[in-house]
Amino acid sequence: MSVATSMRAKRSGRSHSDKFRQRFEVGVLSVPALIMFIGFVILPVFMAAYYGFYKWKGFGKPNVNGQFVGLDNYRIILTDPNFQQALGHTLFIAVMSLIIQGPLAILFALLLNQKFKGRGLIRTLIFVPYVVSEVIIGTGWSLMLQPNGAVNAVMKNLGLQGVDWIANPKIAIWTLMFIISWKYIGFAVILMIAGMQAIPEELYEAARVDGAGFWRQQWSITLPLLAPTIRMWAFMSIIGSLQLFDLVYIIWGQYVSSTAGTSTMATYMVREGRLANNYGYGSAVAVVIFIISLVIALTYQRFVLNRDLAGAVEKRERKQLERRMKKREREQMEHAEIENAIAPKNASMEVAVS
C-alpha cells in the first residue's frame, strides 16, 4: 500500500468518525428539547382530544366519572352562537392587529433606524410595554378605564363627557385594540429595525446616485427586502391573536360573557370549560383552537416559509459564489504580478547568457 493510499484511508476513517460524533452530539442535545416538546405540546393535545369525547367535570377518570358523548361537544361548539361570536371577535382582532400595527411599526422603524440623539432611549420606551406582564398591563388599564378612572377624569377636566370604555359594546372592542396595539407594537418595531439593518447600504447609495428620494428608496428597496420579516411578524401576530386571553380576561372578566363584545376563543374556552365545570367541553374547544392554529401554521410553512428559506439559501449560495470568484480573481492578479516581476529578470538573464 502506498503512502498516499494510506493517508486517504486515514482521512476517510477520521471523516466517518467526525460525522458519527457530530450526529451523536446532535442526538444527545436534542433529547431534552424533544422530551419537553412531547410532554408539554404533543401529549396535552392528545389528552385534550381524548377528554373532548366526554362530558366530564374534571374529577377522576373521564371513562369512569364522565359520560361518553362522542362528537357532540364539537357539534355544540360549531353551532353555539357564543362560540361563533368569539370566533368573529378573534378574527377581527387578528385582522385589525395587522392593519394597525403593521404600517405603524414600519413607520416607527424607519424613524428609529435613522441616527439621532436619544434614539436608544426611544427604542427602549417603545419596547418596554411588550416585556411587561399582561397581568400588570391589564390591571393598570382596567383601573384607568373605569368610569371614575384616570382617563375619564382627564376628559372631564378638558370639558368632555366621560365614556364607558369597558362595558359599552360599541367602544369596548376598539379599547381592546388600542391596548393590544400599544403593548405589542414594540415587538413589531424591533423586528422591522432588525430587518432594515440587514439591508446593504450600497443599495441606498446606488439609488441616491440615480436620483431617488427618501420615500422612493423605501418603496423600491426597503419594503421588498423587508417582506420576509413582515410575513414572519404577521404570522406571529395572527397566532398570538388566536391565543389572546390574559388582557381580555383581566380587564373584561365580568363582561365577556354578556354585553361587552370582547370575548375570544380562549376566554370562551375558560368560561364554558373551567367556570362551567365542564372540562370535557373545554378540552374540545382547545382542540378546535389548536386545529385552527395548525392549519394557519401549515399554510404559512407551505406557501411562505419554504419560499423565504429557499430565497435565503439562494442568496447565501450567490454570496459564496461571489466570494469564490473574487478569490480567484485575486489569485490571478497576484500570479500576474509575480510573473510581471519575474519577467525582467528572466529577460536580463537571457541577454547575459547570449
N, C-alpha and C positions, 0 to 999 in steps of 0.2 A: 504494500500500500504506500502510495506516495505521500509526501508531507502535505501537499495541497489537499489531497483527498481526506487525510486525517483531520486537517483543520476544518474542512467543510463539515465533516461528521460531528466534530465537537460543537461547532456553531449551531448546527441543526438540533443537536440534543439540548443545548443551552436554550435555544429558542422555544422548543416544546416545553421545557421546564419553566421558563418565564411565563408562557401562556397559561400553563396549569396553575402557577402560583397566583397570577392575576385573577383568573376565574375563581379560584378558591377564596381569595380575599374579597372579591365582589359578592360571592355567595354568603360568606360569613357576615359581612357588613350589612347585607340586605335582610338577613333573617329577623333581627329585631323590628325593623320597619314593617316587614311582611306580617309578623305576628300581630303588631299593633293595628295594621290595616284590616286584617281578618277579624280581630277581636272587637274593634271599635267601629267598623264600617260594614263589612260583609255579614258577620254574624247578627248584628242588630236588624239588618234589613230582612234576613230570613226569619228571624224571630217575630218581627212586626208582621210579615206576611202570614206567618202561622197564626198569630193572635187575631189577625183580621178576619179569620173564618169563624170566630166565636163571639158570642155575646157574653162578655166576661168582665167582672168587676175588679179584677186585679188581685184577688186573693186565691192562693192555692194554684193548682194547675188548670189551664183552660179546659182540658178534656175531662176533668173531674168536677171542678166547681163552676164551669161555664156551660153554655149551650151552643152546640154547633149550628151555625146558620148559613154556612157556605158563602155564596157571593152576595147575600142580602145586604151586608154592610156596604159593599161597593155600589150596589144598586141604589141604596138610600142616599149615599154620598152624591152620586151623579144626578139624582133627581131632587135633592134638597135645595130649595131656593136660597137658603142661607149660605150654603157652600158656593153656589153659583155667584152670589153677591160677593163673597170673599174672594173667589177666583177673579171676578171682574176688577175688584179693588187692587188685587195683586198685580194683574196685568197692567192696569192704569199706572200704578207706581213704577213698574219696570220701564214702561214706555216714557213716562214723563221724566224719570231719572236720566234717561239717555238724552232727551230733548233739552232738559235744563242744564244738567251738569256737563255734558259733552262740550258744547260751544263755550260755556264759561271757563271750563278747565283749560281749553286750548288758548283762549284769550289771556287768562292769567299766566299760563306757562310762557306765552310769547313775551309778556311783560317781564316776568321774573327770570327769563333766560337772558335778558339784557344786563349789562354791567352798570350798576348804580349803587350809591351808598345806601345801606340798610336793606339790601336785597336778602341777605341771610335771615335777618330778623323777620321780614315779611313772610318768607317761606316757612319759617318755624311757626308763626302765628296761624297761617292757613292750615298747617298740618296738625296742629295741636288738637282740634276737636275730633279728628279721626282716631287718635290714640287714647282719648278719654273714654272711660267706660260708658256703655249705653245706660247703665243704671244712674250714673251721675248726670249724664245729659238729659235723660228722661225726667228725672226728679226736678232738676233745675228748671227746665221748660214748663213742666207741669205747674210749678209754683208761680212762675212768671205769667202764665197764660190763664190763670184763674180769673173769674170776674172781678175780683178785687186785687189782682196781681199787679206786678210792676208795669207790664205792657199797657194795660188799660189805664193805670194811674198816669203814665206819660201822656197817653192820648187825651185824657180828661184835662190835664194841665195845658194842653195845646188847644183846648176848646172843642175837641172831637168827642163823639159818643163812643162809649166802650162797646166792645164786641165780645160775643161768647165764642171764643176761639176753639173751644174743645167740644161743646155739645151741639153746636149748630151744624147739621149735616151738609149745608152748602159751603161752609167755610172749613170744617174740620179736616177734610182730605187735603186741602191746599195748605193748611197749617202743618200737616204731617209732611207734605212735600217740601216745604221750606226747611223744616228741621232736618230732614234726610239730606237735602242738598247742602245745608250748612255744615253738617257733620262729615259727609263723605266726599265733598268736592276736593278736600286737601289731598286725599289719596290719588284722585284723578290728576290733579295738577302735578304732583311729584312724578307720576308715571309719564305724563306728557313732557315734562322737563327732561327726564332721563332719555326719552326717545329723541328729543330735539338735539341734545348734546351728542348723540351718536351720529348725527348727520355731518358729513365732511364740510368743513368751512370753505374748501376750494370751490364747491358748487355755488355758494353765495357770491364768492369773489368773481367767478365767471359770469354770473347773472348780472352783477353790478357793472362789469365791463361792457356787457351787452346793453346796458341802459335800463335794466329792470328796477323798478322801485321796491320799497319795503313790502307792500302788500302783494305785489306781483311775485316777489320771491317766496312769500309764504304760501301763496296759492299754487305755484308751479313746482316748488321744491319741498317745502316743509310738510304740507298736507299729504302729498303722495307718499313720501318716505316715512311719514308718521302713521300711515294706515295700519300696519301690523300692531302697533301699540294701541291705537284706538280700538281695533277689533278685540284685542285681548281685554282691555278695560271694559268694553261693552259686555262681553261675555261674563266677566266677574260681577258687573253691576246687575245683570239680569238674574244670575244665580243668587246674589245677595238679596234681591227683591223678593224672590220666591221664598227665602228663608226668614224674611223680616218678621220679628216677633217682639223683641225686647222693648224698643221705643214705643210701639203701639200699645203693648200691654201695660207698661208703666204709666203712660200718660192717659190712655183711654180705657183703662181696665174696667171701669164701671159702665162704660157706654158702648163698647164694641159689639155687644150682643143686641143692641136695640137701635138707638137713634143717631149715633154719630156718623155712621157710614165709613168707618176706617178699619173694619175687620179685614184680616188677611187669612190666607190658608193656614198659617201657623197658629194664629190666635183661635181660629175655628177648631183646629185640632185639639188644642188645650182645653177650650171651653166644652166641646162635645165629648172629649175623652176623659180627661182627668177631673174636671169640675163636675161633669155629669156622672162620674163614677162608671164610665163605660169604656174601659181600656181596650176592649176588642175593636170598638168602632174608631177610637182614636188611633189605634195601630193601623187600621185600614186607611185612614186619612193620611197618615205618614207614608204609607206605601204609594198612594196616589201622588203626593208631593214628590217623592223620590222618582217615580216614573216620569213625571213631567220634567224634572231636573235632568234626568238621564237622557231623555230624548233631546233636550236642548244641548247637552254636553256632547252627545254623539254627532249631532248635526254640525256643531261648531268644529269638532275634530275632523269630520268628513269633508266639509266644504271650505273651512277657513284655516284651521291649524296646519293641516297637511300642506296646503299651498304656501303658507308662510314659512314652514320648515324647509320645504323644497327651495323656496327663494333664498332662504338663509344659507342653505348648503351650496346652492349655485353661486351665491355671492362669495362665499368662502373659497370655493374652488377657483373662481375667477381671480381672487386676490392671490391665491397660491401660484396660479399660472403667471400672473404679472410679476410676482417676486422671482420666480424661476427665470423668466425672460430677462428681467433686469440683471439678475446674477450672471446669466450667460453673456449678456452684452458687456457687463463689467469685466468679465474674464477675457472676452475677446479684445476689449480695449487694452487691458493690461498686457495681453500677449502681443498685440500690435506695437505697444510702446516698447516692450522688450526687444522685439525684432528691429524696430527703428533705432534703438540704442546700440544694438549689436552690429547692424549693417555697416556703419562707417569703419568699425574696427576690422570687419571681415574684408572690406574693400582695401583698406590700407595694408593688411597682411598679404592680400593677393598681389598688390603692386610691389611690395617688398620682395616677395618670392620671385616675381617675374624679373 
